[in-house]
């Protein structure tokens, strides 16, 4: 009974891949590995080598930034830069030892300028209360998100033989991060004035100002990883995330991917939060717990099917709002989403 209830409370499927109709061919992509997903549902629209483990350079900082945002209570507070966090090789915002800077400025410096010193400072501060430190927190978060082929050894993405991820895992992490309003505001910014440093940061990610519908999120480069890009774009309520690893044509490839996706797919609202479903045998009204949206082709939307599974034994609890079962969404014969049913 307890096990069934736990399962009923989970959203079981976020990531799926299915093609039922003929759509326009996606342009050629030169990346060693790539994936294209619907940011809302996680549906995989196209991929290549999406599960091979590769170095990911500064796209690492997506995890660094979202974890710092979630961990640090006051993002406007000012902290002192630890001496060991200055003078780090690679991209930098040129922090000085014991310089006083704000957390929010460090976040922008991490995401827009890819400052390795900024990422190191954030990780040192955010991980101070965890006995295993920030890197352990990053790996735990990756596992929690289902990014099971990812391992972090640092917060900035400098090369380490045991520091890697996959296009698929980065898509999971990025879709999660972009749902956070603070992270999204940072990743979308073309430029930012860092008051505590008396500096202006211009975003290295050209997607936000070169592509008409660009919304973020992070670039990365090391000699070992090549050019890595996680890019997002939104048009008419349809948001697409593309991850390209080791791609010399990174920006142009992402723009072609977005054009292809927007031409062939659009986002549909399949069910809405608190939407009425039916009455139970006890005449209690049953509702959808949370909304579900998904990108589909014009033909696929006609193949959507809804199934409600009410479990009477769950109605015996004493709370005002009771979980009373699950529902499934099918695209043709393929289950694409499972959610909870509630009664009030």
C-alpha positions as CSV (number, residue, x, y, z in Angstrom):
1,X,0.0,0.0,0.0
2,X,2.7,2.5,1.0
3,X,4.8,1.5,-2.0
4,X,1.8,2.1,-4.4
5,X,1.1,5.5,-2.8
6,X,4.7,6.6,-3.3
7,X,4.6,5.5,-6.9
8,X,1.3,7.3,-7.4
9,X,2.9,10.6,-6.1
10,X,5.7,10.5,-8.6
11,X,5.8,11.8,-12.1
12,X,7.2,8.7,-13.8
13,X,8.2,9.7,-17.3
14,X,9.7,13.0,-18.4
15,X,12.1,11.9,-21.1
16,X,10.9,9.9,-24.1
17,X,11.6,9.7,-27.8
18,X,9.1,8.8,-30.5
19,X,8.6,9.6,-34.1
20,X,5.2,8.7,-35.6
21,X,5.0,11.1,-38.6
22,X,7.2,12.2,-41.4
23,X,8.7,15.5,-40.6
24,X,11.3,17.7,-42.4
25,X,14.9,16.3,-42.2
26,X,17.0,18.0,-39.6
27,X,20.1,19.7,-41.1
28,X,23.5,18.1,-40.7
29,X,25.2,18.6,-37.3
30,X,29.0,18.3,-37.0
31,X,29.0,17.6,-33.2
32,X,30.6,14.5,-31.9
33,X,27.5,14.1,-29.7
34,X,24.2,16.1,-29.6
35,X,20.6,16.0,-28.4
36,X,17.6,18.1,-29.0
37,X,14.8,18.1,-26.4
38,X,11.5,19.8,-25.5
39,X,12.3,21.9,-22.5
40,X,8.9,21.4,-21.0
41,X,8.4,17.7,-21.1
42,X,11.9,16.5,-21.9
43,X,10.8,14.8,-25.1
44,X,13.8,13.9,-27.3
45,X,13.3,15.2,-30.8
46,X,16.7,14.1,-32.2
47,X,20.0,12.8,-30.9
48,X,23.4,11.3,-31.9
49,X,25.8,9.7,-29.5
50,X,23.8,11.2,-26.7
51,X,24.9,8.7,-24.1
52,X,28.6,8.6,-24.6
53,X,30.7,10.1,-21.8
54,X,32.7,13.1,-22.9
55,X,34.5,16.1,-21.3
56,X,32.1,19.0,-21.1
57,X,34.3,22.0,-20.3
58,X,32.5,25.0,-18.8
59,X,29.0,23.7,-19.4
60,X,29.9,22.2,-16.0
61,X,29.0,25.7,-14.6
62,X,25.3,25.1,-15.3
63,X,25.3,22.7,-12.4
64,X,27.6,25.0,-10.3
65,X,25.2,28.0,-10.8
66,X,21.9,26.2,-10.2
67,X,23.2,24.5,-7.1
68,X,24.6,27.7,-5.7
69,X,21.3,29.5,-6.3
70,X,19.4,26.7,-4.5
71,X,21.9,26.4,-1.6
72,X,22.8,30.1,-0.8
73,X,19.9,31.9,1.0
74,X,20.8,35.5,0.3
75,X,22.2,36.0,-3.2
76,X,22.8,39.7,-2.5
77,X,25.2,39.1,0.4
78,X,28.8,40.0,0.0
79,X,31.6,37.5,0.7
80,X,35.4,37.6,0.7
81,X,37.3,35.8,-2.1
82,X,39.5,33.0,-0.7
83,X,43.1,33.4,-1.9
84,X,43.0,29.9,-3.5
85,X,40.1,30.9,-5.7
86,X,42.0,33.7,-7.5
87,X,44.5,33.3,-10.3
88,X,42.9,30.1,-11.6
89,X,43.9,29.2,-15.2
90,X,41.5,29.7,-18.2
91,X,38.6,32.1,-18.3
92,X,38.5,34.6,-15.5
93,X,36.8,37.6,-14.1
94,X,40.1,38.5,-12.4
95,X,39.1,38.2,-8.7
96,X,41.7,39.3,-6.2
97,X,42.4,37.5,-2.9
98,X,40.2,38.8,-0.1
99,X,38.2,41.0,-2.5
100,X,34.6,41.6,-1.3
101,X,32.1,40.6,-3.9
102,X,28.4,39.8,-4.0
103,X,27.0,36.3,-4.7
104,X,24.8,37.5,-7.5
105,X,27.8,39.1,-9.3
106,X,29.7,35.9,-8.9
107,X,26.8,34.0,-10.5
108,X,26.7,36.3,-13.5
109,X,30.5,36.2,-13.7
110,X,30.3,32.4,-13.7
111,X,27.6,32.1,-16.4
112,X,28.2,35.1,-18.7
113,X,32.0,35.3,-18.6
114,X,32.6,31.7,-17.6
115,X,34.9,32.8,-14.8
116,X,36.7,29.8,-13.3
117,X,37.6,32.0,-10.3
118,X,34.0,33.0,-9.9
119,X,32.9,29.3,-10.0
120,X,35.5,28.3,-7.5
121,X,34.5,31.0,-5.1
122,X,30.8,30.1,-5.4
123,X,31.6,26.4,-4.8
124,X,33.8,27.2,-1.7
125,X,31.1,29.3,-0.1
126,X,28.1,27.1,-1.1
127,X,29.8,23.9,0.1
128,X,31.0,25.2,3.4
129,X,28.3,23.5,5.4
130,X,28.5,20.1,3.7
131,X,31.0,17.8,5.2
132,X,31.8,16.3,1.8
133,X,31.9,19.6,0.0
134,X,30.4,21.2,-3.1
135,X,31.7,18.6,-5.6
136,X,29.9,15.9,-3.7
137,X,26.8,18.0,-3.7
138,X,27.1,18.4,-7.5
139,X,27.3,14.6,-8.0
140,X,24.4,14.0,-5.6
141,X,22.3,16.5,-7.5
142,X,23.2,14.9,-10.9
143,X,22.0,11.5,-9.6
144,X,18.8,13.1,-8.2
145,X,18.1,14.5,-11.7
146,X,18.7,11.1,-13.4
147,X,22.0,12.2,-14.9
148,X,23.6,8.9,-14.1
149,X,26.5,9.0,-16.6
150,X,27.9,12.2,-15.1
151,X,30.8,12.7,-12.7
152,X,32.1,16.1,-11.5
153,X,35.6,16.6,-10.2
154,X,35.5,20.4,-10.1
155,X,33.1,23.3,-10.3
156,X,34.5,25.0,-13.4
157,X,35.0,22.3,-16.0
158,X,38.8,22.5,-16.2
159,X,40.0,19.2,-17.7
160,X,40.2,16.1,-15.4
161,X,40.2,12.6,-16.8
162,X,37.3,11.6,-14.4
163,X,35.2,14.7,-15.1
164,X,32.6,14.0,-17.7
165,X,28.9,13.9,-18.7
166,X,26.8,13.1,-21.8
167,X,24.6,15.2,-24.1
168,X,21.6,13.4,-22.6
169,X,22.6,14.2,-19.0
170,X,23.4,17.8,-19.8
171,X,20.0,18.2,-21.3
172,X,18.4,16.9,-18.1
173,X,20.5,19.3,-15.9
174,X,19.8,22.2,-18.2
175,X,16.1,21.7,-18.5
176,X,15.9,21.6,-14.7
177,X,18.1,24.7,-14.3
178,X,16.1,26.7,-16.8
179,X,12.9,26.2,-14.8
180,X,14.5,28.3,-11.9
181,X,13.5,31.9,-12.4
182,X,16.8,33.3,-11.1
183,X,19.0,31.0,-13.1
184,X,16.9,31.7,-16.2
185,X,17.3,35.5,-15.7
186,X,21.0,35.1,-15.5
187,X,21.4,32.7,-18.5
188,X,19.2,35.0,-20.7
189,X,21.1,38.2,-20.0
190,X,23.1,39.8,-22.8
191,X,25.1,41.9,-20.4
192,X,25.2,42.6,-16.7
193,X,26.7,45.4,-14.5
194,X,28.5,43.8,-11.5
195,X,28.2,46.6,-8.9
196,X,30.5,45.0,-6.3
197,X,33.3,44.7,-8.9
198,X,32.6,47.9,-10.8
199,X,32.5,45.9,-14.0
200,X,30.2,45.0,-16.9
201,X,30.0,41.4,-18.1
202,X,29.0,40.6,-21.7
203,X,27.6,37.2,-22.4
204,X,30.0,34.9,-24.3
205,X,27.0,32.8,-25.4
206,X,26.1,34.4,-28.7
207,X,22.7,32.6,-28.8
208,X,21.1,35.2,-26.6
209,X,21.7,38.1,-29.0
210,X,22.4,36.4,-32.4
211,X,19.4,34.1,-32.6
212,X,16.0,35.8,-32.7
213,X,14.4,33.4,-30.2
214,X,17.5,32.6,-28.1
215,X,17.1,32.3,-24.3
216,X,20.5,30.9,-23.1
217,X,22.3,29.0,-21.7
218,X,26.1,28.2,-21.6
219,X,29.2,27.7,-23.7
220,X,32.4,25.8,-22.9
221,X,35.8,25.1,-24.4
222,X,38.9,23.2,-23.5
223,X,41.4,21.5,-25.8
224,X,40.2,18.1,-24.7
225,X,36.5,18.8,-24.9
226,X,36.4,21.0,-28.0
227,X,33.7,23.5,-28.4
228,X,30.7,22.6,-26.2
229,X,27.3,24.4,-26.3
230,X,24.1,24.1,-24.4
231,X,21.6,26.4,-26.1
232,X,17.9,27.2,-25.7
233,X,15.4,29.1,-27.7
234,X,11.7,29.8,-27.3
235,X,9.1,30.7,-30.0
236,X,5.3,31.0,-29.4
237,X,5.5,29.1,-26.1
238,X,7.6,26.2,-27.5
239,X,11.1,26.1,-25.9
240,X,13.8,23.8,-27.3
241,X,17.1,22.9,-25.6
242,X,20.0,21.7,-27.7
243,X,23.3,20.2,-26.4
244,X,26.2,20.0,-28.7
245,X,29.5,18.5,-27.6
246,X,32.8,18.9,-29.5
247,X,31.3,20.9,-32.3
248,X,33.4,23.4,-34.3
249,X,30.2,24.8,-35.9
250,X,28.5,25.1,-32.5
251,X,26.4,28.3,-32.9
252,X,25.3,27.8,-36.5
253,X,24.4,24.2,-35.8
254,X,22.3,25.3,-32.9
255,X,20.5,27.9,-35.0
256,X,19.7,25.3,-37.7
257,X,18.4,22.9,-35.1
258,X,16.1,25.5,-33.6
259,X,14.8,26.5,-37.1
260,X,14.0,22.8,-37.8
261,X,12.4,22.3,-34.5
262,X,10.1,25.3,-34.7
263,X,9.1,24.5,-38.2
264,X,8.0,21.0,-37.3
265,X,6.9,21.1,-33.7
266,X,4.8,23.2,-31.3
267,X,4.0,23.0,-27.7
268,X,0.5,21.7,-26.7
269,X,-1.2,21.8,-23.3
270,X,-2.2,18.2,-22.8
271,X,-3.7,18.5,-19.3
272,X,-4.0,21.4,-16.9
273,X,-3.5,21.6,-13.1
274,X,-6.8,20.9,-11.2
275,X,-8.6,20.0,-14.5
276,X,-11.7,17.9,-13.7
277,X,-11.5,14.3,-14.8
278,X,-14.5,12.4,-13.4
279,X,-16.3,11.4,-10.2
280,X,-15.3,8.5,-8.0
281,X,-17.8,5.8,-7.0
282,X,-18.3,7.8,-3.8
283,X,-19.2,10.8,-5.9
284,X,-16.0,12.7,-5.1
285,X,-14.6,14.8,-7.9
286,X,-11.2,13.8,-9.3
287,X,-8.7,16.3,-10.7
288,X,-5.3,16.5,-12.4
289,X,-2.6,17.4,-9.8
290,X,-0.2,19.2,-12.2
291,X,-0.2,20.5,-15.8
292,X,1.6,18.6,-18.6
293,X,2.8,20.2,-21.8
294,X,4.6,18.6,-24.7
295,X,5.8,19.5,-28.2
296,X,4.1,17.5,-30.9
297,X,3.7,17.7,-34.7
298,X,0.3,18.6,-36.1
299,X,-0.5,15.0,-36.8
300,X,0.8,13.7,-33.4
301,X,-1.7,15.8,-31.4
302,X,-4.5,13.7,-32.9
303,X,-2.9,10.5,-31.6
304,X,-2.9,11.6,-27.9
305,X,-4.9,9.4,-25.5
306,X,-5.7,9.8,-21.8
307,X,-6.2,7.0,-19.3
308,X,-7.3,7.5,-15.6
309,X,-6.5,4.8,-13.0
310,X,-8.3,5.5,-9.7
311,X,-7.2,3.5,-6.6
312,X,-10.0,3.4,-4.1
313,X,-7.8,2.4,-1.2
314,X,-5.9,5.7,-1.4
315,X,-9.1,7.6,-0.5
316,X,-9.0,6.4,3.1
317,X,-6.5,9.0,4.3
318,X,-7.8,12.0,6.3
319,X,-6.2,14.9,4.5
320,X,-8.3,17.5,2.7
321,X,-6.7,16.8,-0.6
322,X,-6.2,13.1,-1.3
323,X,-4.1,11.3,-3.9
324,X,-6.6,8.9,-5.5
325,X,-4.6,7.3,-8.4
326,X,-2.6,8.1,-11.5
327,X,-3.2,9.0,-15.1
328,X,-1.3,8.1,-18.2
329,X,-0.8,10.1,-21.5
330,X,-0.2,8.0,-24.6
331,X,1.0,9.1,-28.0
332,X,-0.3,6.3,-30.1
333,X,0.7,3.1,-28.2
334,X,3.6,4.7,-26.4
335,X,3.2,6.0,-22.8
336,X,4.8,9.5,-22.7
337,X,3.7,10.7,-19.2
338,X,2.4,9.6,-15.9
339,X,0.9,11.9,-13.3
340,X,-1.2,12.0,-10.2
341,X,-5.0,12.2,-9.7
342,X,-6.3,14.0,-6.6
343,X,-9.7,14.5,-5.0
344,X,-10.7,17.3,-2.7
